[in-house]
Amino acid sequence: MRIQNDFTADAGRVATQRRLKNGIALGLLLGLCMAAPWSWAEDPGITSNTIRIGANLPLEGDSKFNGLALKQGIEAALSGRPVQGRRVEFAAINDFYEPIKSLEAIKQLIEKGIFLVLGSYGTPTVKAILPLLAENKIPVVGPYTGAAFTGPGDVLNFRASYAREVESVVDAALAMGVKPIEVCGYAQNDAYGMSGIKGMRAALVKQPGTDSIVAKLDQILGASGDNPERNNIGPVGVYPRGTVSARPGYISLKKWETDTGSHCRLVVSVAVYDPAAAFMAYARYKGEPWVFSTTSNAAGGKMKDLLEGQGITDRIIATQIVPPLDSTLPVVTEARKALGKNLDYLSLEGYIVGKLFLTVALAIDGPLTRENFLKAARRQPYDIGGIKVDFTTSNQGSNFVLLTHLKAGDFTPAKSSDLESLFKR
């Protein structure tokens, strides 16, 4: 009996110790869960009731028109729309569209803690921040650049590239009877401008007998360094970033006309607002009958006002990477209601980018982590109120390009008959 009693006592002590250990483990697990669900798995910028995202935008200075419009659109899309019970906070820091200040802005956002960067503005500024974001494993979604960056780090582009915009215009002009040798370009002398000239090359290389023109474009694209010499080589004129110096680029195109015995009928402009308008005005002053095009980042109300100030009211094509403002697509209808009189192509893009973030975030399986966000983004195509965005095969979500033209004091969608009239000899 004594042996049995000792065995029973020992067994009781072991059982008690086991229950105590299990209780402690269960208590720790419950404590972690009660402290913050998924808190051990979440990334910076995530709290129990908020998701913090951010961007560097030009909210002051010459480009503030763009930054403020994008900010309005993004905030309108995010307002009152939680994700997994958390409110989305969007922090925008002014960078004056200057790469050095962009780095400072991103450092501030990283110190505050951000989940990802949404809608940052500008090719040189986005290029400057990508290495820092990659180092901190922070994704970039919907940056306002058509440079089609693929990295470093994780970049999910919504907007069509500048190359795709320019290629679309050149394809349309060639379809209207413009000859490849009559297609010319005017570009900012940096990565932004050259990204558009790549689209010019992409359109011309598809045409027979263009080897010599493409070779000239390759020479221009291949120039390296800060503000290299690209004028007087081929069918492209350039200007230095931060200037409105139109004459050197104009002379470059006139040299091309003299060398080839042909004339520019279409001049694709890959320039920001003021330099683009100044060049067009200078060419009109010199009596050139050229049709100009401008990419989406220098189109819309501000460009219209600049051109009207120079007496230019026609023969201008502008590409956009979002649908017309009077479209009946659900996302445009929704944006019109949310933004009212502030709806323009810029704020509409911001709205769509904001909706894209929400759509992907709501499709996340499991905890809110950057890894799970990227998995959700790449898992399937998404319908953003009638706009298809697909990251399943690349980081380029959309290639949509809309051609508009200046008519009756506004940029309106261009029909085939409109383009035919523009390029009529």
C-alpha positions in Angstrom: 0.0 0.0 0.0 2.8 2.4 0.8 4.4 1.8 -2.7 1.0 2.5 -4.3 0.5 5.7 -2.3 4.0 7.0 -3.2 3.3 6.2 -6.9 0.0 8.0 -6.7 1.5 11.0 -5.0 4.3 11.2 -7.6 1.8 11.0 -10.4 -0.2 13.7 -8.8 2.8 16.0 -8.6 3.7 15.4 -12.3 0.1 16.0 -13.4 0.0 19.3 -11.3 3.3 20.4 -12.9 2.1 19.6 -16.4 -1.2 21.5 -15.8 0.9 24.5 -14.5 3.2 24.5 -17.5 0.2 24.2 -19.9 -1.5 27.0 -18.1 1.5 29.3 -18.4 1.8 28.5 -22.1 -1.9 29.1 -22.7 -1.7 32.3 -20.7 1.2 33.6 -22.8 -0.6 32.7 -26.0 -3.8 34.4 -24.9 -1.9 37.4 -23.7 -0.2 37.8 -27.2 -3.6 37.5 -28.9 -5.3 39.9 -26.6 -2.4 42.5 -27.0 -2.8 42.8 -30.7 -4.2 40.2 -33.2 -1.5 39.2 -35.6 0.9 41.7 -33.9 3.8 39.3 -34.1 3.4 39.0 -37.9 2.6 42.5 -38.9 5.0 45.1 -40.5 5.7 48.8 -39.7 2.8 51.1 -40.3 0.2 48.6 -38.9 -1.4 49.2 -35.5 -4.5 47.7 -33.9 -6.7 50.4 -35.5 -4.7 52.1 -38.3 -2.7 51.4 -41.5 -0.3 54.1 -42.3 0.9 54.7 -45.9 2.6 57.7 -47.4 4.2 59.4 -50.4 6.6 62.2 -51.4 4.6 64.7 -53.5 5.3 68.3 -54.7 2.8 70.1 -52.5 4.6 73.5 -52.9 6.6 75.0 -55.8 6.2 74.8 -59.6 4.7 71.3 -59.6 2.3 71.7 -56.7 -0.7 71.6 -59.1 0.2 67.9 -59.8 1.0 66.9 -56.3 -2.1 68.5 -54.7 -4.4 66.9 -57.4 -3.0 63.4 -56.8 -3.3 63.9 -53.0 -6.9 64.9 -53.4 -7.7 61.9 -55.5 -5.9 59.4 -53.2 -7.5 60.8 -50.0 -11.0 60.8 -51.6 -10.6 57.1 -52.5 -9.4 56.1 -49.0 -11.8 58.2 -47.0 -14.1 56.1 -44.8 -12.9 52.8 -46.2 -11.3 50.6 -43.5 -9.2 47.4 -44.1 -9.6 44.6 -41.6 -11.2 47.0 -39.2 -8.3 49.5 -39.5 -8.5 53.1 -40.7 -6.1 54.0 -43.6 -4.0 57.0 -42.9 -2.2 58.7 -45.8 0.7 60.9 -45.0 2.0 63.1 -47.9 5.3 65.0 -47.4 6.3 67.9 -49.7 9.5 67.3 -51.8 9.2 70.2 -54.3 9.8 67.6 -57.1 13.5 67.5 -56.0 15.3 64.1 -55.7 17.3 65.2 -52.6 14.2 66.4 -50.8 12.4 63.2 -51.9 15.0 61.2 -50.0 14.5 63.4 -46.9 10.7 62.9 -47.1 10.9 59.2 -47.4 13.3 59.0 -44.4 10.7 60.9 -42.4 8.0 58.5 -43.4 10.2 55.5 -42.6 10.9 56.9 -39.1 7.2 57.4 -38.6 6.5 53.8 -39.8 4.8 53.2 -43.1 3.3 50.0 -44.6 4.0 51.1 -48.2 4.4 54.1 -50.5 1.4 55.0 -52.6 1.4 57.4 -55.6 4.7 59.1 -55.3 5.3 61.7 -58.0 8.0 62.1 -60.7 10.5 60.1 -62.6 13.8 61.5 -61.1 12.2 61.6 -57.6 10.9 58.1 -57.7 14.2 56.9 -59.1 16.0 58.5 -56.2 13.9 56.9 -53.5 13.7 53.3 -54.8 17.1 52.1 -53.4 16.2 53.3 -49.9 12.7 51.8 -50.0 14.2 48.5 -51.3 16.7 48.5 -48.4 13.8 48.8 -46.0 11.6 46.3 -47.9 8.9 48.9 -48.5 6.8 48.4 -51.7 5.9 51.2 -54.0 2.3 51.1 -55.5 1.0 53.3 -58.3 3.9 55.9 -58.6 3.2 58.8 -60.9 5.8 58.1 -63.5 5.7 56.5 -66.9 9.4 55.4 -66.7 8.1 51.8 -65.9 10.6 51.2 -63.1 11.0 47.5 -62.3 13.1 48.1 -59.2 15.1 48.0 -57.1 12.7 46.6 -54.7 9.0 45.9 -55.3 7.3 48.4 -57.6 3.7 47.9 -58.8 3.0 50.4 -61.6 -0.5 51.4 -62.5 -0.1 53.9 -65.3 1.0 53.0 -68.8 4.6 53.9 -69.5 5.6 57.1 -71.4 7.0 54.8 -74.0 3.6 53.2 -74.5 1.9 56.7 -74.6 4.3 57.9 -77.3 4.1 54.6 -79.2 0.3 54.9 -79.3 0.5 58.4 -80.8 3.1 57.5 -83.4 1.1 54.4 -84.4 -2.0 56.5 -84.9 -0.1 59.1 -87.0 1.4 56.4 -89.2 -2.1 54.9 -89.7 -3.2 58.3 -90.9 -0.5 58.4 -93.6 2.4 60.1 -91.8 5.7 58.7 -93.0 8.3 57.4 -90.5 10.8 60.0 -91.5 8.2 62.7 -90.7 7.9 61.6 -87.1 10.1 63.8 -84.8 10.5 64.3 -81.0 11.2 66.9 -78.4 12.3 65.7 -75.0 13.8 66.5 -71.6 17.4 65.5 -71.7 17.2 62.8 -69.0 15.8 59.4 -68.2 12.2 60.8 -68.3 12.6 62.3 -71.8 14.4 59.3 -73.1 11.8 56.9 -71.8 9.3 58.5 -74.2 11.8 58.5 -77.1 12.0 54.7 -76.6 8.3 54.6 -77.5 9.0 56.6 -80.7 11.6 54.0 -81.5 9.3 51.1 -80.7 6.7 52.4 -83.2 9.2 53.1 -86.0 11.1 49.9 -85.7 7.9 48.0 -86.7 7.9 49.9 -90.0 9.8 48.7 -93.1 12.8 50.8 -94.3 13.4 52.5 -91.0 16.9 51.1 -90.1 18.7 54.4 -90.6 16.2 56.3 -88.5 16.3 53.7 -85.7 20.1 53.8 -85.7 20.0 57.6 -85.1 17.5 57.0 -82.2 19.8 54.4 -80.8 22.7 56.8 -80.9 20.6 59.4 -79.0 19.3 56.9 -76.5 22.8 55.5 -75.9 24.3 58.9 -74.9 25.3 58.8 -71.2 26.1 61.3 -68.5 24.5 64.4 -67.1 22.8 66.3 -69.9 24.8 64.7 -72.7 24.8 66.1 -76.2 21.8 64.7 -78.0 20.8 67.6 -80.3 21.8 67.6 -84.0 22.0 63.9 -84.3 18.6 62.7 -85.5 14.9 63.4 -85.4 15.0 64.6 -81.8 15.6 67.9 -80.1 16.3 68.1 -76.4 16.4 70.7 -73.6 18.1 70.4 -70.1 15.8 69.6 -67.1 14.8 72.7 -65.2 15.0 75.0 -68.2 12.6 76.3 -70.9 15.3 76.7 -73.6 13.4 75.9 -76.8 15.7 77.2 -79.5 18.5 74.5 -79.4 15.9 71.7 -79.8 14.1 73.5 -82.5 17.4 73.9 -84.5 18.1 70.2 -84.1 14.8 69.4 -85.7 15.3 71.9 -88.5 18.7 70.2 -89.2 17.0 66.9 -89.5 14.6 68.3 -92.0 17.5 69.8 -94.0 19.6 66.6 -93.8 16.7 64.3 -94.9 14.9 66.7 -97.3 11.7 65.9 -95.4 9.5 67.7 -92.9 8.3 66.9 -89.4 4.5 66.4 -89.5 4.3 65.0 -85.9 6.5 66.2 -83.1 6.0 64.0 -80.0 6.8 66.0 -76.9 8.2 64.3 -73.7 8.5 67.4 -71.6 7.0 69.0 -68.5 4.4 71.7 -68.8 6.3 75.0 -69.3 9.1 73.7 -71.5 6.6 71.8 -73.7 4.3 74.9 -74.1 7.3 77.1 -74.7 8.6 74.9 -77.5 5.3 74.6 -79.2 4.8 78.4 -79.0 8.3 79.0 -80.4 7.7 76.6 -83.3 4.3 78.2 -84.1 6.0 81.6 -83.9 8.5 80.3 -86.6 5.6 79.3 -88.7 5.9 75.5 -88.4 2.8 73.5 -89.4 3.8 70.7 -87.1 1.2 68.7 -85.1 2.4 68.3 -81.5 1.7 65.6 -78.9 2.2 65.7 -75.2 2.3 62.9 -72.6 -0.2 62.6 -69.8 2.1 64.2 -67.2 2.0 67.5 -69.1 -1.6 67.5 -70.3 -5.0 68.7 -69.1 -6.1 72.0 -67.8 -2.8 73.5 -67.0 -1.4 72.8 -70.5 -4.6 74.1 -72.1 -4.2 77.4 -70.2 -0.5 77.7 -71.1 -1.2 77.1 -74.8 -4.2 79.5 -74.8 -1.9 82.1 -73.3 0.3 81.7 -76.4 -2.7 81.8 -78.7 -2.5 78.0 -79.5 -6.0 76.4 -79.7 -5.6 73.5 -82.0 -3.3 70.8 -83.6 -2.3 69.4 -80.2 -2.7 65.7 -79.2 -2.5 64.8 -75.5 -2.4 61.2 -74.2 -4.0 60.1 -71.0 -3.7 56.9 -69.1 -7.2 57.0 -67.5 -10.6 57.0 -69.1 -12.4 60.3 -70.2 -13.7 62.4 -67.3 -17.3 62.0 -68.6 -17.0 58.2 -68.8 -19.8 56.1 -67.4 -17.4 53.5 -65.9 -18.2 52.9 -62.2 -14.9 54.2 -60.9 -15.1 57.4 -62.9 -18.7 58.0 -61.8 -17.6 57.4 -58.2 -14.7 59.7 -58.5 -16.9 62.4 -60.0 -19.2 62.2 -57.0 -16.3 62.2 -54.5 -14.2 65.0 -56.1 -16.8 67.2 -57.7 -15.3 70.3 -59.4 -11.8 69.0 -58.4 -12.1 66.1 -60.8 -9.4 66.2 -63.5 -7.1 63.6 -65.1 -4.6 63.9 -62.3 -7.1 63.5 -59.4 -8.8 60.7 -61.2 -5.5 58.8 -61.5 -5.0 59.4 -57.7 -8.5 58.1 -57.0 -7.9 55.0 -59.1 -4.5 54.3 -57.4 -6.2 54.7 -54.0 -8.9 52.2 -55.0 -6.3 49.8 -56.3 -4.6 49.8 -52.9 -7.9 49.2 -51.1 -8.9 46.4 -53.5 -5.6 44.5 -53.1 -5.5 45.1 -49.3 -9.0 43.7 -48.9 -8.0 40.6 -50.8 -5.2 39.7 -48.4 -5.3 36.3 -46.9 -4.1 36.3 -43.3 -2.3 39.1 -41.5 -1.6 42.5 -42.9 2.0 42.2 -44.1 3.8 43.5 -47.0 4.5 40.0 -48.2 0.8 39.1 -48.1 -0.1 42.4 -49.9 2.3 41.6 -52.7 1.1 38.0 -52.9 -2.5 39.3 -53.2 -1.5 41.9 -55.9 0.1 39.2 -58.0 -2.4 36.4 -57.4 -5.1 37.6 -59.9 -6.2 40.4 -62.2 -8.5 43.0 -60.5 -11.4 45.1 -61.8 -11.1 48.6 -60.4 -14.6 49.9 -61.2 -14.3 48.9 -64.9 -10.5 49.3 -65.3 -8.5 46.1 -65.5 -5.3 46.0 -63.5 -3.1 42.9 -63.9 0.2 42.2 -62.1 0.1 38.4 -62.6 2.8 38.4 -65.3 4.7 41.7 -64.7 4.8 44.7 -62.4 3.0 46.8 -65.1 -0.7 46.8 -64.1 -2.2 48.7 -67.1 -1.3 49.7 -70.6 -4.4 51.8 -71.3 -3.8 54.9 -73.3 -6.5 57.5 -74.4 -5.8 59.9 -77.2 -7.3 63.4 -76.8 -6.9 66.6 -78.8 -7.4 70.2 -78.2 -10.7 71.3 -79.5 -13.1 74.1 -78.6 -10.9 75.1 -75.7 -10.6 71.7 -74.1 -8.9 68.3 -74.5 -11.5 65.9 -75.8 -11.2 62.2 -76.8 -9.9 62.0 -80.4 -11.9 59.9 -82.9 -10.3 58.6 -86.2 -12.0 61.5 -88.1 -10.4 64.0 -85.7 -6.9 62.5 -86.3 -7.5 62.3 -90.1 -8.3 66.0 -90.0 -5.2 66.8 -88.0 -2.8 65.1 -90.3 -4.5 66.2 -93.6 -1.8 67.6 -95.9 
